[in-house]
Amino acid sequence: MNVDAAVAAAAAIAGVCTGVIAMLAFRWSERDQARPTRSSLHTDAVLPPGVDTVLSVLRSSAVVLDEADAVVKASSAAYALGLVRGGKLAVEPMLQMARDTRRDGEIRQVELDLPRRGTGRGDALAVSARVAPLGSRLVLLLVEDLTEARRIEAVRRDFVANVSHELKTPVGALSLLSEAVMDASQDPEAVTRFAGRMQIEATRLTNLVQELIDLSRVQNDDPLEDAEPVPVGELVAEAIDRCRHQAGTKQITMAAGGTADLHVWGNRGQLAAALGNLVENAVNYSPARTRVGIAARRVSAPGGDLIELAVTDQGIGISEKDRERVFERFYRVDPARSRATGGTGLGLSIVKHVVASHGGEVSVWSAEGQGSTFTLRLPEAGAVRDRERDLRERNRPLLGPGDPGADEGEGELDDEVYAAPALPDNPAPAGPSRRALP
């Protein structure tokens, strides 16, 4: 009997202990669940109703601080910019603004330059920070990234300065030449000479204004609104005709080659202007009695076949530091040569915008003293290609293995007539210091 009583007492004590432990575990679990995380620190308990939803749709980076400067709420953009680290606001000027606003309730705004995180570059991140009180204890910080806006403004400012300078040069020359003509009115030979110079400056001014109009058009218009299948062979022929006189004057041979019957989809006028600019540059920057080649081919790409147009010259070449800037507006590798040939510094910029608006890309390979290769890659007009292939298949005669022409390839131009300089697989002439295009 005593044994049974002892067993019952022990069981009762064990049950009480188990109940106490279970209750403590339950309370501890509730406390852990109520503990805030980094992403929702005090959000439900502290933030006024609706504030969390409003902050989630703001484009600005948002940070909410409590009276102890701890981060109550921060958007993912704030973490990405490096504003919040370890649950604290990491930018000291912004933290000081928050403290001042909490003290006097005044809204403050400032623009700051912050170092970029993890880039290793010296350029800064331009931001605009605005601090305002949020209720009686919280402070709201909104940060707007101004880096891209500042870059665009700098580009616009440089563009206006460059346009002003480029317009001032021929206008000033025309003014001086007109005065010279007036002073030499009794000297017919001098008048003729000055009039010829005036004609050159007027032509330069006209070309500059026209290229500014062209650049504005390709930047603002959608070329694919009036898109059509454009035969590549016709674009090449137009580019050669455009530069035939200049090339003939310098005894430069222009050769075209590659795959025949290629088509691209786009605005014919803009594509012709882009390819024409490349060929014109190749002629202008090549010495006399050299060769300029234009080759076209189809290349495979993950998103569909591309048409590659390569323009190769044997000119002065482009240095590595200049290659990074040749597509900038008004940038000239050789300003003296460019002005002597009537160049405006806008041709390659127009090429870049035309190709980009057509969904393509332009690249350059060059070595000083050896020449350059500019390569356009544009989407192929696939429907035209498929239709012409089907038509060819229907009209093609049945040939036996021994019949003439049975083993001949289709779609290739006569190499003897259209052989471009070293352009089948590597558009650049071979040499120990030259690399193949990608």
SEMAR-22173 format. One record per residue (C-alpha): residue number from 0; residue in three letters; x, y, z. Coordinates in Angstrom, 3 decimals, decimal comma. Example, Ala and Ser with C-alpha at 12.3 -4.5 7.8 and 13.67 -1.06 7.14 Angstrom:
2
[atom 0; 'ala'; [12,300; -4,500; 7,800]]
[atom 1; 'ser'; [13,670; -1,060; 7,140]]
***
This chain:
438
[atom 0; 'met'; [0,000; 0,000; 0,000]]
[atom 1; 'asn'; [2,814; 2,336; 0,897]]
[atom 2; 'val'; [4,484; 1,456; -2,391]]
[atom 3; 'asp'; [1,365; 2,363; -4,371]]
[atom 4; 'ala'; [1,081; 5,666; -2,579]]
[atom 5; 'ala'; [4,707; 6,496; -3,310]]
[atom 6; 'val'; [4,245; 5,694; -6,993]]
[atom 7; 'ala'; [1,135; 7,867; -7,190]]
[atom 8; 'ala'; [2,912; 10,757; -5,498]]
[atom 9; 'ala'; [5,862; 10,502; -7,867]]
[atom 10; 'ala'; [3,531; 10,479; -10,877]]
[atom 11; 'ala'; [1,717; 13,539; -9,572]]
[atom 12; 'ile'; [4,988; 15,433; -9,079]]
[atom 13; 'ala'; [6,173; 14,459; -12,595]]
[atom 14; 'gly'; [2,878; 15,668; -14,072]]
[atom 15; 'val'; [3,156; 19,012; -12,287]]
[atom 16; 'cys'; [6,738; 19,476; -13,510]]
[atom 17; 'thr'; [5,758; 18,599; -17,083]]
[atom 18; 'gly'; [2,913; 21,122; -16,969]]
[atom 19; 'val'; [5,203; 23,846; -15,636]]
[atom 20; 'ile'; [7,795; 23,130; -18,330]]
[atom 21; 'ala'; [5,149; 23,131; -21,081]]
[atom 22; 'met'; [3,752; 26,435; -19,844]]
[atom 23; 'leu'; [7,200; 28,028; -19,756]]
[atom 24; 'ala'; [7,965; 26,730; -23,251]]
[atom 25; 'phe'; [4,669; 28,129; -24,552]]
[atom 26; 'arg'; [5,346; 31,562; -23,037]]
[atom 27; 'trp'; [8,891; 31,547; -24,379]]
[atom 28; 'ser'; [7,600; 30,680; -27,883]]
[atom 29; 'glu'; [5,082; 33,519; -27,732]]
[atom 30; 'arg'; [7,861; 35,918; -26,771]]
[atom 31; 'asp'; [10,055; 34,771; -29,657]]
[atom 32; 'gln'; [7,210; 35,194; -32,156]]
[atom 33; 'ala'; [6,520; 38,684; -30,870]]
[atom 34; 'arg'; [10,203; 39,659; -31,188]]
[atom 35; 'pro'; [10,683; 41,971; -34,269]]
[atom 36; 'thr'; [12,936; 41,083; -37,216]]
[atom 37; 'arg'; [15,091; 43,398; -39,326]]
[atom 38; 'ser'; [12,493; 43,671; -42,066]]
[atom 39; 'ser'; [9,539; 44,335; -39,754]]
[atom 40; 'leu'; [11,116; 45,913; -36,688]]
[atom 41; 'his'; [8,263; 47,317; -34,579]]
[atom 42; 'thr'; [6,221; 47,800; -37,751]]
[atom 43; 'asp'; [2,921; 46,450; -36,439]]
[atom 44; 'ala'; [3,271; 47,939; -32,994]]
[atom 45; 'val'; [4,783; 51,360; -33,737]]
[atom 46; 'leu'; [4,009; 52,555; -37,271]]
[atom 47; 'pro'; [0,736; 54,485; -37,660]]
[atom 48; 'pro'; [-1,951; 52,635; -39,656]]
[atom 49; 'gly'; [-1,437; 52,756; -43,427]]
[atom 50; 'val'; [2,113; 54,143; -43,292]]
[atom 51; 'asp'; [3,665; 50,771; -44,090]]
[atom 52; 'thr'; [1,532; 50,462; -47,238]]
[atom 53; 'val'; [2,370; 54,003; -48,385]]
[atom 54; 'leu'; [6,116; 53,470; -47,912]]
[atom 55; 'ser'; [6,019; 50,247; -49,940]]
[atom 56; 'val'; [4,773; 52,062; -53,079]]
[atom 57; 'leu'; [7,102; 55,079; -52,907]]
[atom 58; 'arg'; [9,838; 55,291; -55,534]]
[atom 59; 'ser'; [12,177; 56,930; -53,036]]
[atom 60; 'ser'; [14,226; 54,961; -50,537]]
[atom 61; 'ala'; [12,400; 55,203; -47,191]]
[atom 62; 'val'; [13,696; 54,832; -43,628]]
[atom 63; 'val'; [11,688; 55,308; -40,415]]
[atom 64; 'leu'; [13,635; 55,975; -37,189]]
[atom 65; 'asp'; [12,406; 55,850; -33,614]]
[atom 66; 'glu'; [13,404; 58,088; -30,687]]
[atom 67; 'ala'; [16,557; 56,006; -30,122]]
[atom 68; 'asp'; [17,674; 56,357; -33,783]]
[atom 69; 'ala'; [16,912; 52,665; -34,355]]
[atom 70; 'val'; [15,505; 51,694; -37,741]]
[atom 71; 'val'; [11,811; 50,846; -37,386]]
[atom 72; 'lys'; [11,175; 50,359; -41,106]]
[atom 73; 'ala'; [13,403; 50,511; -44,184]]
[atom 74; 'ser'; [12,643; 49,794; -47,820]]
[atom 75; 'ser'; [14,745; 47,369; -49,847]]
[atom 76; 'ala'; [16,086; 50,305; -51,888]]
[atom 77; 'ala'; [17,476; 51,849; -48,696]]
[atom 78; 'tyr'; [19,448; 48,678; -48,009]]
[atom 79; 'ala'; [20,608; 48,558; -51,630]]
[atom 80; 'leu'; [21,957; 52,113; -51,434]]
[atom 81; 'gly'; [23,790; 51,285; -48,219]]
[atom 82; 'leu'; [21,777; 53,714; -46,092]]
[atom 83; 'val'; [20,969; 51,068; -43,442]]
[atom 84; 'arg'; [23,519; 48,690; -41,966]]
[atom 85; 'gly'; [23,087; 46,565; -38,876]]
[atom 86; 'gly'; [19,712; 48,074; -38,036]]
[atom 87; 'lys'; [21,178; 51,604; -37,926]]
[atom 88; 'leu'; [21,225; 54,557; -40,338]]
[atom 89; 'ala'; [24,773; 54,489; -41,728]]
[atom 90; 'val'; [24,975; 58,020; -43,165]]
[atom 91; 'glu'; [25,989; 60,463; -40,443]]
[atom 92; 'pro'; [24,680; 63,702; -42,087]]
[atom 93; 'met'; [21,243; 62,089; -42,531]]
[atom 94; 'leu'; [21,281; 60,831; -38,942]]
[atom 95; 'gln'; [22,053; 64,330; -37,684]]
[atom 96; 'met'; [19,220; 65,754; -39,807]]
[atom 97; 'ala'; [16,848; 63,195; -38,252]]
[atom 98; 'arg'; [17,887; 64,203; -34,728]]
[atom 99; 'asp'; [17,408; 67,903; -35,494]]
[atom 100; 'thr'; [13,964; 67,254; -36,982]]
[atom 101; 'arg'; [12,940; 65,146; -33,999]]
[atom 102; 'arg'; [13,983; 67,978; -31,690]]
[atom 103; 'asp'; [12,218; 70,908; -33,392]]
[atom 104; 'gly'; [9,740; 69,239; -35,819]]
[atom 105; 'glu'; [11,100; 71,147; -38,815]]
[atom 106; 'ile'; [11,236; 69,480; -42,269]]
[atom 107; 'arg'; [14,768; 69,464; -43,712]]
[atom 108; 'gln'; [16,207; 68,661; -47,154]]
[atom 109; 'val'; [19,781; 68,376; -48,391]]
[atom 110; 'glu'; [21,699; 66,991; -51,394]]
[atom 111; 'leu'; [24,664; 64,742; -50,660]]
[atom 112; 'asp'; [27,341; 62,811; -52,548]]
[atom 113; 'leu'; [27,752; 59,323; -51,119]]
[atom 114; 'pro'; [30,498; 56,803; -51,969]]
[atom 115; 'arg'; [29,309; 53,813; -53,955]]
[atom 116; 'arg'; [29,343; 50,479; -52,152]]
[atom 117; 'gly'; [31,554; 47,705; -53,456]]
[atom 118; 'thr'; [32,336; 49,248; -56,868]]
[atom 119; 'gly'; [35,931; 50,303; -56,192]]
[atom 120; 'arg'; [35,313; 53,385; -58,324]]
[atom 121; 'gly'; [35,867; 56,952; -57,315]]
[atom 122; 'asp'; [32,584; 58,306; -58,638]]
[atom 123; 'ala'; [29,963; 59,243; -56,035]]
[atom 124; 'leu'; [26,258; 58,574; -55,684]]
[atom 125; 'ala'; [24,269; 61,824; -55,808]]
[atom 126; 'val'; [21,179; 61,754; -53,593]]
[atom 127; 'ser'; [18,572; 64,154; -52,253]]
[atom 128; 'ala'; [17,527; 63,480; -48,627]]
[atom 129; 'arg'; [14,340; 64,848; -47,035]]
[atom 130; 'val'; [13,497; 64,376; -43,337]]
[atom 131; 'ala'; [10,071; 64,980; -41,757]]
[atom 132; 'pro'; [8,436; 64,086; -38,419]]
[atom 133; 'leu'; [6,075; 61,096; -38,448]]
[atom 134; 'gly'; [3,809; 61,253; -35,431]]
[atom 135; 'ser'; [5,160; 62,225; -32,026]]
[atom 136; 'arg'; [8,092; 59,825; -31,788]]
[atom 137; 'leu'; [9,083; 58,740; -35,307]]
[atom 138; 'val'; [11,054; 60,439; -38,079]]
[atom 139; 'leu'; [10,667; 59,657; -41,803]]
[atom 140; 'leu'; [13,669; 59,878; -44,149]]
[atom 141; 'leu'; [13,098; 59,837; -47,925]]
[atom 142; 'val'; [16,146; 59,550; -50,206]]
[atom 143; 'glu'; [16,023; 60,082; -53,987]]
[atom 144; 'asp'; [18,854; 58,901; -56,259]]
[atom 145; 'leu'; [19,851; 61,835; -58,502]]
[atom 146; 'thr'; [22,894; 60,219; -60,129]]
[atom 147; 'glu'; [21,299; 59,525; -63,514]]
[atom 148; 'ala'; [19,551; 62,908; -63,603]]
[atom 149; 'arg'; [22,857; 64,663; -62,948]]
[atom 150; 'arg'; [24,583; 62,635; -65,654]]
[atom 151; 'ile'; [21,894; 63,559; -68,189]]
[atom 152; 'glu'; [22,114; 67,207; -67,178]]
[atom 153; 'ala'; [25,901; 67,143; -67,617]]
[atom 154; 'val'; [25,512; 65,576; -71,072]]
[atom 155; 'arg'; [22,936; 68,211; -72,012]]
[atom 156; 'arg'; [25,141; 71,021; -70,731]]
[atom 157; 'asp'; [28,170; 69,726; -72,645]]
[atom 158; 'phe'; [26,044; 69,305; -75,759]]
[atom 159; 'val'; [24,852; 72,916; -75,648]]
[atom 160; 'ala'; [28,419; 74,139; -75,105]]
[atom 161; 'asn'; [29,724; 72,022; -78,000]]
[atom 162; 'val'; [26,937; 73,131; -80,341]]
[atom 163; 'ser'; [27,599; 76,759; -79,482]]
[atom 164; 'his'; [31,293; 76,329; -80,198]]
[atom 165; 'glu'; [30,769; 74,404; -83,426]]
[atom 166; 'leu'; [28,272; 76,959; -84,738]]
[atom 167; 'lys'; [30,426; 79,880; -83,690]]
[atom 168; 'thr'; [33,439; 78,700; -85,705]]
[atom 169; 'pro'; [31,923; 78,788; -89,226]]
[atom 170; 'val'; [29,754; 81,824; -88,423]]
[atom 171; 'gly'; [32,817; 83,730; -87,223]]
[atom 172; 'ala'; [34,743; 82,669; -90,310]]
[atom 173; 'leu'; [31,910; 83,868; -92,573]]
[atom 174; 'ser'; [31,895; 87,228; -90,799]]
[atom 175; 'leu'; [35,645; 87,716; -91,244]]
[atom 176; 'leu'; [35,566; 86,579; -94,860]]
[atom 177; 'ser'; [32,725; 88,951; -95,690]]
[atom 178; 'glu'; [34,769; 91,841; -94,272]]
[atom 179; 'ala'; [37,754; 90,683; -96,347]]
[atom 180; 'val'; [35,607; 90,659; -99,483]]
[atom 181; 'met'; [34,452; 94,221; -98,803]]
[atom 182; 'asp'; [38,034; 95,402; -98,261]]
[atom 183; 'ala'; [39,224; 93,643; -101,444]]
[atom 184; 'ser'; [36,387; 94,830; -103,652]]
[atom 185; 'gln'; [38,889; 96,262; -106,151]]
[atom 186; 'asp'; [40,836; 92,990; -106,377]]
[atom 187; 'pro'; [38,814; 90,412; -108,358]]
[atom 188; 'glu'; [41,300; 87,612; -107,634]]
[atom 189; 'ala'; [41,097; 88,156; -103,861]]
[atom 190; 'val'; [37,309; 88,368; -104,017]]
[atom 191; 'thr'; [37,188; 85,023; -105,827]]
[atom 192; 'arg'; [39,517; 83,437; -103,291]]
[atom 193; 'phe'; [37,540; 84,748; -100,302]]
[atom 194; 'ala'; [34,243; 83,754; -101,902]]
[atom 195; 'gly'; [35,517; 80,207; -102,283]]
[atom 196; 'arg'; [36,415; 80,099; -98,591]]
[atom 197; 'met'; [32,987; 81,476; -97,720]]
[atom 198; 'gln'; [31,411; 78,680; -99,730]]
[atom 199; 'ile'; [33,411; 76,080; -97,764]]
[atom 200; 'glu'; [32,373; 77,561; -94,410]]
[atom 201; 'ala'; [28,742; 77,830; -95,513]]
[atom 202; 'thr'; [28,795; 74,154; -96,556]]
[atom 203; 'arg'; [30,289; 73,192; -93,201]]
[atom 204; 'leu'; [27,578; 75,157; -91,382]]
[atom 205; 'thr'; [24,869; 73,522; -93,501]]
[atom 206; 'asn'; [26,245; 70,047; -92,801]]
[atom 207; 'leu'; [26,404; 70,744; -89,072]]
[atom 208; 'val'; [22,809; 71,951; -88,922]]
[atom 209; 'gln'; [21,619; 68,981; -90,990]]
[atom 210; 'glu'; [23,434; 66,472; -88,773]]
[atom 211; 'leu'; [21,969; 68,116; -85,669]]
[atom 212; 'ile'; [18,525; 67,668; -87,216]]
[atom 213; 'asp'; [19,338; 64,041; -88,092]]
[atom 214; 'leu'; [20,597; 63,330; -84,573]]
[atom 215; 'ser'; [17,483; 64,862; -83,026]]
[atom 216; 'arg'; [15,285; 62,803; -85,344]]
[atom 217; 'val'; [16,945; 59,451; -84,596]]
[atom 218; 'gln'; [16,821; 60,178; -80,845]]
[atom 219; 'asn'; [13,146; 61,117; -80,768]]
[atom 220; 'asp'; [11,494; 59,084; -83,535]]
[atom 221; 'asp'; [10,666; 55,396; -83,514]]
[atom 222; 'pro'; [12,211; 54,072; -86,744]]
[atom 223; 'leu'; [10,219; 50,840; -86,553]]
[atom 224; 'glu'; [6,939; 52,696; -87,112]]
[atom 225; 'asp'; [7,848; 52,941; -90,812]]
[atom 226; 'ala'; [9,949; 49,792; -90,889]]
[atom 227; 'glu'; [10,298; 47,637; -93,969]]
[atom 228; 'pro'; [12,569; 44,833; -95,179]]
[atom 229; 'val'; [15,718; 46,584; -96,436]]
[atom 230; 'pro'; [18,105; 44,731; -98,778]]
[atom 231; 'val'; [21,615; 44,917; -97,375]]
[atom 232; 'gly'; [23,133; 44,952; -100,844]]
[atom 233; 'glu'; [21,295; 48,176; -101,664]]
[atom 234; 'leu'; [22,498; 49,808; -98,447]]
[atom 235; 'val'; [26,086; 48,896; -99,324]]
[atom 236; 'ala'; [25,700; 50,212; -102,876]]
[atom 237; 'glu'; [24,299; 53,539; -101,593]]
[atom 238; 'ala'; [27,153; 53,932; -99,122]]
[atom 239; 'ile'; [29,745; 53,304; -101,845]]
[atom 240; 'asp'; [28,063; 55,747; -104,257]]
[atom 241; 'arg'; [27,982; 58,401; -101,537]]
[atom 242; 'cys'; [31,764; 58,238; -101,092]]
[atom 243; 'arg'; [32,833; 57,381; -104,625]]
[atom 244; 'his'; [34,078; 60,889; -105,479]]
[atom 245; 'gln'; [36,080; 61,281; -102,244]]
[atom 246; 'ala'; [37,602; 57,831; -102,661]]
[atom 247; 'gly'; [38,467; 58,518; -106,294]]
[atom 248; 'thr'; [40,238; 61,747; -105,375]]
[atom 249; 'lys'; [42,495; 59,827; -102,959]]
[atom 250; 'gln'; [42,764; 56,734; -105,217]]
[atom 251; 'ile'; [41,167; 54,580; -102,510]]
[atom 252; 'thr'; [39,728; 51,259; -103,661]]
[atom 253; 'met'; [36,318; 50,368; -102,213]]
[atom 254; 'ala'; [35,360; 46,670; -102,245]]
[atom 255; 'ala'; [32,131; 45,007; -101,131]]
[atom 256; 'gly'; [31,658; 41,331; -100,408]]
[atom 257; 'gly'; [30,123; 38,682; -98,219]]
[atom 258; 'thr'; [26,792; 36,871; -98,287]]
[atom 259; 'ala'; [24,186; 37,916; -100,851]]
[atom 260; 'asp'; [20,402; 38,345; -100,470]]
[atom 261; 'leu'; [20,462; 39,527; -96,868]]
[atom 262; 'his'; [17,731; 41,763; -95,443]]
[atom 263; 'val'; [17,362; 43,775; -92,257]]
[atom 264; 'trp'; [14,156; 45,173; -90,792]]
[atom 265; 'gly'; [14,078; 48,927; -90,228]]
[atom 266; 'asn'; [13,956; 52,445; -91,590]]
[atom 267; 'arg'; [15,773; 52,485; -94,908]]
[atom 268; 'gly'; [16,823; 56,143; -94,737]]
[atom 269; 'gln'; [18,314; 55,884; -91,248]]
[atom 270; 'leu'; [20,139; 52,633; -91,974]]
[atom 271; 'ala'; [21,597; 54,071; -95,190]]
[atom 272; 'ala'; [22,765; 57,173; -93,322]]
[atom 273; 'ala'; [24,426; 55,076; -90,590]]
[atom 274; 'leu'; [26,327; 52,818; -92,994]]
[atom 275; 'gly'; [27,190; 55,815; -95,172]]
[atom 276; 'asn'; [28,707; 57,614; -92,182]]
[atom 277; 'leu'; [30,954; 54,637; -91,437]]
[atom 278; 'val'; [32,160; 54,346; -95,023]]
[atom 279; 'glu'; [32,708; 58,111; -95,254]]
[atom 280; 'asn'; [34,791; 58,055; -92,067]]
[atom 281; 'ala'; [36,827; 55,146; -93,414]]
[atom 282; 'val'; [37,614; 57,093; -96,582]]
[atom 283; 'asn'; [38,358; 60,365; -94,774]]
[atom 284; 'tyr'; [40,762; 58,778; -92,286]]
[atom 285; 'ser'; [42,582; 56,560; -94,802]]
[atom 286; 'pro'; [45,745; 57,584; -96,649]]
[atom 287; 'ala'; [45,845; 57,649; -100,434]]
[atom 288; 'arg'; [46,048; 54,428; -102,453]]
[atom 289; 'thr'; [44,674; 52,189; -99,696]]
[atom 290; 'arg'; [41,596; 49,972; -99,517]]
[atom 291; 'val'; [38,215; 50,195; -97,770]]
[atom 292; 'gly'; [36,166; 47,008; -97,485]]
[atom 293; 'ile'; [32,492; 46,417; -96,653]]
[atom 294; 'ala'; [31,403; 42,869; -95,861]]
[atom 295; 'ala'; [28,004; 41,451; -94,881]]
[atom 296; 'arg'; [27,228; 38,094; -93,341]]
[atom 297; 'arg'; [24,655; 36,279; -91,223]]
[atom 298; 'val'; [25,655; 35,304; -87,677]]
[atom 299; 'ser'; [23,761; 33,188; -85,184]]
[atom 300; 'ala'; [22,609; 34,677; -81,883]]
[atom 301; 'pro'; [20,449; 33,381; -78,995]]
[atom 302; 'gly'; [17,548; 35,696; -79,885]]
[atom 303; 'gly'; [17,653; 35,016; -83,616]]
[atom 304; 'asp'; [20,015; 35,518; -86,539]]
[atom 305; 'leu'; [21,780; 38,863; -86,915]]
[atom 306; 'ile'; [23,127; 40,581; -89,998]]
[atom 307; 'glu'; [26,677; 41,774; -89,459]]
[atom 308; 'leu'; [28,061; 44,627; -91,554]]
[atom 309; 'ala'; [31,783; 45,309; -91,164]]
[atom 310; 'val'; [33,549; 48,385; -92,589]]
[atom 311; 'thr'; [37,343; 47,975; -92,607]]
[atom 312; 'asp'; [39,969; 50,542; -93,516]]
[atom 313; 'gln'; [43,763; 50,748; -93,564]]
[atom 314; 'gly'; [43,867; 54,213; -92,035]]
[atom 315; 'ile'; [45,552; 55,887; -89,089]]
[atom 316; 'gly'; [43,745; 53,784; -86,475]]
[atom 317; 'ile'; [42,318; 54,829; -83,109]]
[atom 318; 'ser'; [44,145; 54,755; -79,785]]
[atom 319; 'glu'; [42,716; 52,782; -76,877]]
[atom 320; 'lys'; [41,713; 55,887; -74,906]]
[atom 321; 'asp'; [39,941; 57,351; -77,925]]
[atom 322; 'arg'; [38,066; 54,112; -78,716]]
[atom 323; 'glu'; [36,035; 54,552; -75,529]]
[atom 324; 'arg'; [34,780; 57,965; -76,688]]
[atom 325; 'val'; [34,468; 57,821; -80,474]]
[atom 326; 'phe'; [30,663; 57,503; -80,285]]
[atom 327; 'glu'; [30,270; 60,652; -78,154]]
[atom 328; 'arg'; [28,749; 63,704; -79,800]]
[atom 329; 'phe'; [31,335; 66,152; -81,210]]
[atom 330; 'tyr'; [34,258; 63,961; -80,165]]
[atom 331; 'arg'; [37,019; 63,860; -82,769]]
[atom 332; 'val'; [40,028; 61,561; -82,764]]
[atom 333; 'asp'; [41,937; 64,017; -84,951]]
[atom 334; 'pro'; [40,267; 67,477; -84,804]]
[atom 335; 'ala'; [42,543; 68,995; -87,457]]
[atom 336; 'arg'; [41,841; 66,230; -89,981]]
[atom 337; 'ser'; [38,123; 66,251; -89,157]]
[atom 338; 'arg'; [37,748; 69,964; -89,828]]
[atom 339; 'ala'; [39,846; 69,672; -92,992]]
[atom 340; 'thr'; [37,434; 67,056; -94,336]]
[atom 341; 'gly'; [34,334; 68,956; -93,175]]
[atom 342; 'gly'; [33,536; 66,546; -90,337]]
[atom 343; 'thr'; [31,187; 67,678; -87,586]]
[atom 344; 'gly'; [31,930; 65,045; -84,936]]
[atom 345; 'leu'; [28,315; 63,819; -85,006]]
[atom 346; 'gly'; [28,552; 61,005; -87,562]]
[atom 347; 'leu'; [29,395; 58,139; -85,196]]
[atom 348; 'ser'; [26,918; 59,385; -82,606]]
[atom 349; 'ile'; [24,190; 59,152; -85,257]]
[atom 350; 'val'; [25,369; 55,624; -86,125]]
[atom 351; 'lys'; [25,137; 54,565; -82,471]]
[atom 352; 'his'; [21,596; 55,915; -82,020]]
[atom 353; 'val'; [20,321; 54,470; -85,312]]
[atom 354; 'val'; [21,648; 50,994; -84,533]]
[atom 355; 'ala'; [20,361; 51,068; -80,941]]
[atom 356; 'ser'; [16,886; 52,159; -82,029]]
[atom 357; 'his'; [16,809; 49,206; -84,457]]
[atom 358; 'gly'; [17,625; 46,736; -81,688]]
[atom 359; 'gly'; [21,243; 46,246; -82,752]]
[atom 360; 'glu'; [24,714; 47,211; -81,610]]
[atom 361; 'val'; [27,885; 48,779; -82,999]]
[atom 362; 'ser'; [31,448; 47,932; -82,012]]
[atom 363; 'val'; [34,915; 49,037; -83,064]]
[atom 364; 'trp'; [38,280; 47,326; -83,367]]
[atom 365; 'ser'; [41,322; 49,417; -84,129]]
[atom 366; 'ala'; [45,103; 49,568; -83,877]]
[atom 367; 'glu'; [47,118; 52,722; -84,406]]
[atom 368; 'gly'; [48,872; 52,752; -87,762]]
[atom 369; 'gln'; [47,058; 49,607; -88,972]]
[atom 370; 'gly'; [43,428; 50,618; -89,464]]
[atom 371; 'ser'; [39,988; 50,148; -87,961]]
[atom 372; 'thr'; [36,940; 47,925; -88,304]]
[atom 373; 'phe'; [33,481; 49,183; -87,352]]
[atom 374; 'thr'; [30,879; 46,433; -87,107]]
[atom 375; 'leu'; [27,093; 46,832; -87,136]]
[atom 376; 'arg'; [24,911; 43,969; -85,922]]
[atom 377; 'leu'; [21,226; 44,259; -86,798]]
[atom 378; 'pro'; [18,295; 41,832; -86,508]]
[atom 379; 'glu'; [17,578; 39,983; -89,740]]
[atom 380; 'ala'; [14,240; 40,382; -91,476]]
[atom 381; 'gly'; [13,377; 36,724; -90,930]]
[atom 382; 'ala'; [10,090; 36,711; -92,837]]
[atom 383; 'val'; [11,784; 37,954; -96,000]]
[atom 384; 'arg'; [14,511; 35,364; -95,682]]
[atom 385; 'asp'; [12,026; 32,497; -95,237]]
[atom 386; 'arg'; [9,850; 33,668; -98,128]]
[atom 387; 'glu'; [12,769; 33,939; -100,547]]
[atom 388; 'arg'; [14,119; 30,548; -99,473]]
[atom 389; 'asp'; [10,734; 28,924; -100,155]]
[atom 390; 'leu'; [10,545; 30,633; -103,539]]
[atom 391; 'arg'; [14,046; 29,423; -104,383]]
[atom 392; 'glu'; [13,161; 25,866; -103,413]]
[atom 393; 'arg'; [10,047; 25,881; -105,628]]
[atom 394; 'asn'; [11,891; 27,253; -108,672]]
[atom 395; 'arg'; [15,056; 25,240; -108,243]]
[atom 396; 'pro'; [15,595; 22,569; -110,941]]
[atom 397; 'leu'; [16,249; 18,994; -109,898]]
[atom 398; 'leu'; [19,972; 18,299; -110,387]]
[atom 399; 'gly'; [21,786; 15,021; -110,208]]
[atom 400; 'pro'; [25,099; 14,579; -108,427]]
[atom 401; 'gly'; [27,037; 14,924; -111,646]]
[atom 402; 'asp'; [25,097; 17,803; -113,146]]
[atom 403; 'pro'; [26,834; 21,187; -113,525]]
[atom 404; 'gly'; [26,062; 23,433; -110,590]]
[atom 405; 'ala'; [24,935; 20,598; -108,319]]
[atom 406; 'asp'; [27,765; 21,231; -105,857]]
[atom 407; 'glu'; [27,812; 25,009; -106,113]]
[atom 408; 'gly'; [26,911; 27,012; -103,003]]
[atom 409; 'glu'; [23,983; 29,360; -102,932]]
[atom 410; 'gly'; [23,866; 32,948; -101,810]]
[atom 411; 'glu'; [27,585; 33,733; -102,065]]
[atom 412; 'leu'; [28,976; 36,577; -104,155]]
[atom 413; 'asp'; [31,801; 36,101; -106,611]]
[atom 414; 'asp'; [34,968; 36,397; -104,509]]
[atom 415; 'glu'; [36,995; 37,707; -107,441]]
[atom 416; 'val'; [34,674; 40,657; -107,897]]
[atom 417; 'tyr'; [33,625; 41,352; -104,324]]
[atom 418; 'ala'; [36,581; 40,194; -102,252]]
[atom 419; 'ala'; [36,844; 42,565; -99,303]]
[atom 420; 'pro'; [40,208; 42,775; -97,529]]
[atom 421; 'ala'; [40,446; 39,808; -95,140]]
[atom 422; 'leu'; [36,802; 39,859; -94,077]]
[atom 423; 'pro'; [35,354; 36,314; -94,196]]
[atom 424; 'asp'; [35,746; 35,421; -90,509]]
[atom 425; 'asn'; [38,031; 38,137; -89,156]]
[atom 426; 'pro'; [37,247; 41,586; -90,566]]
[atom 427; 'ala'; [40,648; 42,898; -89,504]]
[atom 428; 'pro'; [43,729; 42,177; -91,637]]
[atom 429; 'ala'; [45,865; 39,481; -90,102]]
[atom 430; 'gly'; [48,939; 40,392; -88,104]]
[atom 431; 'pro'; [50,673; 39,537; -84,861]]
[atom 432; 'ser'; [49,265; 42,533; -82,994]]
[atom 433; 'arg'; [45,684; 42,311; -84,246]]
[atom 434; 'arg'; [42,845; 40,334; -82,709]]
[atom 435; 'ala'; [39,734; 38,908; -84,296]]
[atom 436; 'leu'; [36,392; 40,551; -83,861]]
[atom 437; 'pro'; [34,035; 38,767; -81,460]]
***
